[in-house]
Amino acid sequence: MLNVVAQSEEEISPPSPSLSESAVDTSPPSPPTTSTVALVTPEKENTLAVDEDEHFMLSLVPSLRRLSNQKRAQARMRMQQVLYDVEFGE
C-alpha cells in the first residue's frame, strides 16, 4: 500500500520572482577591456586565410556548374596546373 502525504503549494514549487526582482540590466554597456577585445594570433591569421581561400573557391562553384562535364574537367585541370606552376615554378 502506498502512503501519500499532501503538501501545500508553497512546498511544491519555489516562489516566482516579482517584476522588481527580475534581472533586467538597463545600464549602458561598459567599455571593452583587454579580456573582451579579440586579439589576432598567428593561429587565427591562418584560420582567416583558410576562410578567405575557402570562400574564394566556393565563389567559383556556380561558374563551374554552368559548364559541360568536359569543360568543367578542363577548367579543373587548368586550375590545378596554375597552382602547381605557382607553387613549384614553371
C-alpha positions in Angstrom: 0.0 0.0 0.0 1.3 3.5 -0.9 1.2 6.3 1.7 0.6 9.7 0.1 1.3 12.8 2.1 -0.4 16.0 0.9 1.9 19.0 0.6 1.0 22.6 0.4 1.5 24.6 -2.8 4.4 26.5 -1.2 6.3 23.3 -0.6 5.8 22.0 -4.1 7.0 24.9 -6.2 9.6 27.7 -5.4 8.2 31.2 -5.3 8.4 33.1 -8.6 10.3 36.4 -8.7 8.4 39.6 -8.9 8.9 42.1 -11.7 11.1 44.2 -9.5 13.3 41.2 -8.7 13.8 40.0 -12.3 17.2 40.6 -13.7 16.8 43.2 -16.4 20.0 45.2 -16.9 19.2 48.7 -18.2 22.7 50.2 -17.5 24.7 51.3 -20.5 27.3 48.8 -21.8 30.7 49.0 -20.2 33.7 49.9 -22.5 35.7 46.8 -23.7 38.5 45.6 -21.6 41.6 43.7 -22.7 39.8 40.4 -21.8 37.0 41.1 -24.2 39.0 42.6 -27.1 39.6 40.0 -29.9 43.3 39.6 -30.5 44.6 38.2 -33.7 47.1 35.5 -33.1 49.2 33.7 -35.7 46.8 30.7 -35.4 43.8 33.0 -36.0 45.6 34.6 -39.0 46.0 31.1 -40.6 42.3 30.4 -39.9 41.3 33.7 -41.5 43.4 32.9 -44.6 41.9 29.5 -44.9 38.4 31.0 -44.6 39.2 33.6 -47.3 40.6 30.9 -49.6 37.7 28.7 -49.0 35.2 31.5 -49.7 37.0 32.3 -52.9 36.9 28.7 -54.1 33.3 28.4 -53.2 32.5 31.5 -55.2 33.8 29.6 -58.3 31.2 26.8 -57.9 28.3 28.5 -59.8 30.6 29.1 -62.8 31.8 25.6 -62.8 28.3 24.2 -62.6 27.3 26.1 -65.7 30.0 24.3 -67.8 29.5 21.0 -69.5 31.2 18.0 -67.9 34.1 18.1 -70.4 34.7 21.9 -70.0 34.4 21.5 -66.2 37.1 18.8 -66.2 39.3 21.0 -68.4 38.8 24.0 -66.1 39.8 21.9 -63.1 42.9 20.7 -64.7 43.9 24.2 -65.7 43.3 25.5 -62.2 45.5 22.7 -60.8 48.2 23.4 -63.3 48.2 27.1 -62.4 48.5 26.2 -58.7 51.3 23.7 -59.4 53.2 26.3 -61.5 52.8 29.0 -58.9 54.0 26.7 -56.1 56.8 24.8 -57.8 57.8 27.2 -60.7 57.3 26.6 -64.4 
